[in-house]
């Protein structure tokens, strides 16, 4: 007999864990295909440490074929979905096209950079969603410090030594924290620069850093950043960006060659081309993660508006924690729909959050117990080692090496600015 075919679109936190759960629960009884543009799962929470020079980029990537040996990997970008014929068209990395047939479909396409109608931002800023952006930013920061050290022009030196991060959520806060430590290490090797020459700014329209977290954790992050010299400016953002400068909502113009956009994410526009009901760009699903009009389709992670049963009338947030748990449940409920087990509703229990602030500093609230300093750092790193689906020993070795060795600071030149535009979303594709 032909085995049932399950296609998973996307290998982020939701898609990866959905595929792994199905492989575990269904074994060889189904044919599972994972469609993804890359051959790795990216552990996003540690990406700022790649930019900071703490971790090798390979440490935060996990081979899909190694982690999911019973799952067929197809490299490509998903295109049109024919919900009636139950097919997914895709384009491979070398322009080849193909079609995947499914009996069950898991949509876990994730999210892209959130864009705001701010003049010049799309042309002069860079987002922060993957390995290319992390590597580009590390090279860019290194290059700006080296060029600043080589110039005799005071205005040029000031602009090159000024780094503006917009968005004081998890990503922006960690990028600013790790970036400041990187520039500190770089400046220490330059004879013509002083630490006081470098300026880091963290901007957000919110009232405080990390507004998603409890006030004590927010205050911890704010205090750590300010002690390092980061200018934390709340209720302030960028009004316009031009080559070489940004104008803030306060009216101030800041000369800079570095604008990092971390204001959040939005659902991948791919879902709008499916012809299915959406809520703020996310697919509407029931509490079991199934699409009501198509019970053979499941959506999870940032692509899905999953009802939050702990807060009636609301949907779950777009976080890695939700995506991972929903992915596991999606895999389980797909298995249940194929006769293995009983389906369950998604109801999460918040276990707390961790924010790495670089060095020996972190903020964490495991089980809602606020922690800071070395204890929070230990909890944060322990959490990441447990949560990562691979590379734990290599990550731990990189951390150990960073504690006793100087950071390497060279430009690899692997990623050019043109390769990491802020708007990385593919155009919406029509439903066939």
C-alpha positions in Angstrom: 0.0 0.0 0.0 1.1 3.5 -0.7 2.2 5.4 2.4 0.5 8.7 3.3 2.4 11.7 2.2 3.1 14.6 4.6 4.7 17.8 3.4 6.2 20.3 5.8 6.9 23.7 4.4 9.6 25.5 6.4 12.2 24.3 8.8 12.2 26.9 11.5 11.3 26.2 15.1 7.8 25.1 14.1 8.5 23.1 11.0 11.6 21.4 12.4 9.9 20.2 15.5 6.7 19.2 13.6 8.8 17.0 11.2 10.8 15.5 14.1 7.7 14.7 16.1 6.0 13.0 13.2 9.1 11.0 12.4 9.2 9.8 16.0 5.5 9.0 16.3 4.8 7.6 12.8 8.1 6.0 11.9 8.3 4.6 8.4 4.5 4.4 8.1 4.4 7.8 6.3 6.4 9.6 3.8 7.5 12.9 5.3 9.0 15.6 3.1 10.5 18.8 4.4 10.7 21.7 2.0 13.1 24.4 3.0 15.5 26.9 1.2 18.5 25.7 3.3 19.8 22.4 4.6 19.9 23.5 8.2 17.8 24.5 11.1 18.8 27.9 12.5 18.9 28.4 16.3 18.0 32.1 16.1 18.4 33.0 19.8 22.2 32.6 19.5 22.6 34.6 16.3 23.7 37.8 18.1 26.7 35.8 19.5 27.7 35.1 15.9 27.8 38.8 15.2 29.7 39.4 18.4 32.4 36.9 17.4 31.6 34.5 20.2 30.2 31.6 18.2 31.2 30.2 14.8 28.1 30.5 12.5 28.1 26.7 12.1 27.4 26.3 15.8 23.9 27.8 15.5 23.0 25.7 12.5 21.9 22.0 12.7 22.0 19.8 9.7 18.5 18.7 8.8 19.5 15.5 7.2 21.5 14.5 10.3 18.8 15.5 12.8 16.0 14.1 10.7 17.4 11.0 9.0 14.0 9.5 8.1 12.7 12.7 6.6 13.2 13.6 2.9 14.7 17.0 2.5 13.9 19.0 -0.6 15.7 22.3 -1.1 13.6 25.1 -2.4 11.2 28.0 -2.0 7.6 27.2 -1.8 5.5 28.7 -4.5 1.8 28.2 -5.4 -0.3 25.8 -3.3 -3.2 24.0 -5.0 -5.4 23.1 -2.1 -7.8 21.2 -4.3 -5.2 19.1 -6.0 -3.1 18.9 -2.8 0.1 20.0 -4.3 2.9 22.5 -3.5 5.0 24.0 -6.3 8.5 25.0 -5.5 11.6 26.5 -7.1 15.0 24.9 -6.3 18.2 26.7 -5.5 19.4 26.5 -9.1 16.1 27.6 -10.7 14.7 24.1 -11.2 11.0 23.7 -10.5 9.1 20.8 -8.9 5.8 19.8 -7.4 5.2 17.9 -4.2 2.0 16.0 -3.6 0.5 15.6 -0.1 -2.2 14.0 2.0 -1.4 16.2 4.9 0.3 19.7 4.8 2.1 21.5 7.5 2.6 25.2 6.8 5.4 26.6 9.0 6.8 29.3 6.7 7.6 31.6 9.6 8.1 35.4 9.4 10.1 38.1 7.7 11.4 41.5 8.8 8.7 43.9 9.9 8.7 47.0 7.7 7.4 50.5 8.7 6.8 53.4 6.3 9.9 55.3 7.4 11.6 57.0 4.5 15.0 55.6 3.5 14.9 52.7 6.0 14.5 50.0 3.3 17.4 51.4 1.4 19.8 52.2 4.2 19.1 49.7 7.0 19.7 46.0 7.4 17.5 43.5 9.2 18.5 40.6 11.4 16.9 37.3 10.5 19.6 34.8 9.5 23.2 33.8 9.1 23.9 36.2 6.1 22.8 39.2 8.1 24.8 38.1 11.2 28.0 37.6 9.2 27.5 40.8 7.2 27.0 42.9 10.4 30.1 41.4 12.0 32.2 42.3 9.0 30.5 45.7 8.7 31.2 46.6 12.4 34.8 45.4 12.0 35.2 47.4 8.8 33.8 50.6 10.3 36.2 50.5 13.2 39.2 49.8 11.0 38.3 52.6 8.6 37.6 55.0 11.5 41.1 54.2 12.8 42.7 55.0 9.4 41.0 58.4 8.7 42.1 61.8 9.9 38.7 63.2 9.3 37.0 63.7 12.7 33.5 63.8 11.2 34.0 60.6 9.2 35.5 58.9 12.3 32.5 59.8 14.4 30.0 58.6 11.8 31.9 55.3 11.4 32.1 54.8 15.1 28.3 55.3 15.6 26.0 52.3 15.6 22.2 52.7 15.7 20.0 49.8 16.6 16.2 50.3 16.2 14.1 48.0 18.4 14.6 47.2 22.0 13.0 43.8 22.0 15.0 40.5 22.4 16.9 40.8 19.2 17.7 44.5 19.3 18.8 44.4 22.9 21.1 41.4 22.4 22.5 42.8 19.2 23.4 46.1 20.9 24.9 44.2 23.9 27.0 41.9 21.8 27.9 44.6 19.3 29.2 46.9 22.0 31.4 44.2 23.4 32.8 43.5 19.9 33.6 47.1 19.2 35.3 47.4 22.6 37.5 44.5 21.7 38.2 46.0 18.2 39.1 49.4 19.5 41.5 47.9 22.1 43.7 46.8 19.1 43.7 50.2 17.4 46.3 52.8 18.4 44.4 55.8 17.0 41.0 55.1 18.7 39.7 55.4 22.2 36.7 53.5 23.7 35.0 56.9 24.1 35.1 57.3 20.3 32.5 54.6 19.9 28.8 55.3 20.2 26.1 52.7 20.4 22.4 53.8 20.4 19.4 51.6 21.2 16.1 53.2 20.1 12.5 52.2 20.7 9.1 53.9 20.8 8.2 51.7 23.9 8.5 53.0 27.4 11.3 50.6 28.4 13.7 48.1 27.1 12.3 44.6 26.6 8.7 45.7 27.1 7.6 42.0 26.7 9.3 41.1 30.0 8.5 41.9 33.6 9.8 45.3 34.8 12.7 43.9 36.9 14.2 42.1 33.9 13.8 45.3 31.8 15.6 47.3 34.4 18.4 44.8 34.6 19.0 45.0 30.8 18.7 48.8 30.8 21.2 49.1 33.6 23.8 46.7 32.0 23.6 48.5 28.7 23.9 52.0 30.2 26.9 50.9 32.3 28.6 49.9 29.1 28.0 53.3 27.5 25.0 52.3 25.3 22.7 55.3 24.8 19.3 53.8 25.6 16.6 56.1 24.2 13.0 55.1 24.8 10.0 56.8 23.1 12.4 57.6 20.2 12.9 56.1 16.8 14.1 56.9 13.3 12.0 59.4 11.3 14.2 59.2 8.2 17.3 57.5 7.0 19.7 58.8 4.4 23.2 57.6 3.3 25.5 58.5 6.2 22.9 59.7 8.7 19.5 59.2 10.4 17.1 61.7 11.7 15.4 60.8 14.9 11.8 61.5 16.0 13.3 63.8 18.5 14.5 66.0 15.7 18.2 65.1 16.2 20.3 64.1 13.2 22.9 61.4 13.9 25.7 60.8 11.4 26.2 57.0 11.1 27.1 54.4 8.6 25.3 51.6 10.6 21.6 51.3 11.0 20.3 47.9 12.3 16.6 47.3 12.0 15.2 45.0 14.8 11.7 46.4 15.2 10.1 42.9 15.0 8.7 40.5 12.5 5.6 40.0 10.4 4.1 36.8 8.9 5.6 35.7 5.7 3.5 37.2 2.8 3.4 33.7 1.3 0.3 32.9 3.4 -1.7 35.7 1.8 -1.5 33.9 -1.6 -3.2 30.7 -0.3 -6.8 31.9 -0.5 -7.4 31.0 3.1 -8.8 33.2 5.9 -6.1 35.2 7.7 -5.9 37.4 10.8 -3.3 40.2 10.6 -1.5 38.2 8.0 -1.5 34.9 9.9 -3.5 31.8 8.9 -6.6 31.3 11.0 -6.6 27.9 12.7 -8.5 26.2 15.4 -7.1 25.2 18.8 -5.8 22.0 17.3 -3.8 24.0 14.6 -6.0 22.7 11.7 -7.2 25.1 9.0 -11.1 25.0 9.4 -11.8 24.9 5.6 -9.1 22.3 4.9 -8.8 19.7 7.7 -5.8 18.2 5.9 -3.8 21.4 6.4 -2.1 22.4 9.7 -0.4 25.7 10.3 1.9 26.6 13.2 4.4 29.1 14.4 4.6 32.7 13.2 2.4 31.8 10.1 -0.6 30.8 12.2 -3.0 32.8 14.4 -3.3 30.1 17.1 -6.0 30.8 19.7 -4.5 31.5 23.1 -6.7 29.4 25.4 -5.1 31.1 28.4 -6.3 34.5 27.1 -9.7 34.0 25.4 -10.2 36.1 22.3 -6.4 36.5 21.7 -3.9 34.6 19.6 -0.5 33.4 20.7 2.6 35.6 20.2 5.2 35.2 17.4 8.0 33.8 19.6 10.3 30.8 19.2 8.9 29.3 22.4 5.4 29.2 20.9 6.7 28.0 17.5 8.6 25.1 19.0 5.7 23.9 21.1 3.2 24.4 18.3 5.4 22.5 16.0 5.5 19.5 18.3 1.7 19.6 18.7 1.3 19.9 14.9 3.3 16.8 14.4 1.4 15.0 17.1 -2.0 16.1 15.7 -1.0 15.1 12.2 -0.1 11.7 13.5 -3.5 11.6 15.3 -5.3 12.4 12.0 -3.6 9.4 10.5 -4.8 7.1 13.2 -1.9 7.3 15.7 -3.0 8.8 19.1 -5.6 11.5 20.0 -5.3 15.1 18.9 -4.8 17.7 21.6 -5.6 21.4 21.8 -2.7 23.9 22.1 -2.5 25.4 25.6 0.9 26.8 26.6 2.4 27.3 30.0 4.8 30.2 30.2 8.1 28.9 31.6 9.8 32.3 31.5 12.4 34.0 29.2 16.1 34.5 29.0 18.1 37.4 27.5 21.8 37.2 27.0 23.5 40.5 27.5 27.1 39.4 26.7 30.0 38.9 29.0 28.8 37.5 32.3 25.5 39.4 32.2 22.0 38.2 31.4 18.4 38.6 32.5 16.2 35.6 33.1 13.0 34.7 34.8 12.8 30.9 34.9 9.4 29.9 36.3 8.9 33.6 36.8 11.7 34.0 39.3 13.7 37.2 38.2 17.4 36.6 38.0 20.4 38.8 36.8 24.1 38.7 36.6 26.2 35.5 36.7 23.3 33.3 37.9 21.1 34.5 35.1 23.9 33.9 32.7 24.3 30.3 33.8 20.5 29.8 33.5 20.5 31.4 30.1 23.3 29.3 28.7 21.9 26.1 30.3 18.5 26.8 28.7 20.1 27.2 25.2 22.1 24.1 25.5 19.0 22.1 26.5 16.8 23.7 23.8 19.3 23.3 20.9 18.7 20.1 18.9 22.4 19.7 18.2 25.9 21.1 18.4 25.8 21.4 22.2 29.4 20.4 22.8 30.7 22.7 20.0 28.7 25.6 21.4 30.0 25.0 24.9 33.6 24.8 23.6 33.2 28.1 21.8 31.9 29.7 25.0 34.8 28.3 26.9 37.3 29.6 24.3 35.7 33.0 24.4 36.2 33.2 28.2 40.0 32.7 27.9 41.0 33.9 24.5 40.8 37.1 22.6 38.1 37.4 19.9 39.2 37.1 16.4 38.6 40.2 14.4 39.0 40.0 10.7 36.7 40.7 7.8 35.8 37.6 5.9 34.0 39.4 3.1 31.6 36.5 2.6 28.4 38.6 2.5 28.0 41.8 0.6 25.5 44.5 1.5 23.4 43.9 -1.6 22.9 40.3 -0.5 21.1 41.2 2.7 18.3 43.8 1.9 16.0 44.7 4.7 12.9 43.4 2.8 13.8 39.8 2.4 10.2 38.6 1.8 9.5 36.9 -1.5 6.6 38.4 -3.5 3.2 37.0 -2.8 2.3 34.1 -5.1 -1.2 33.4 -6.4 -3.1 30.3 -5.5 -3.4 27.9 -8.4 
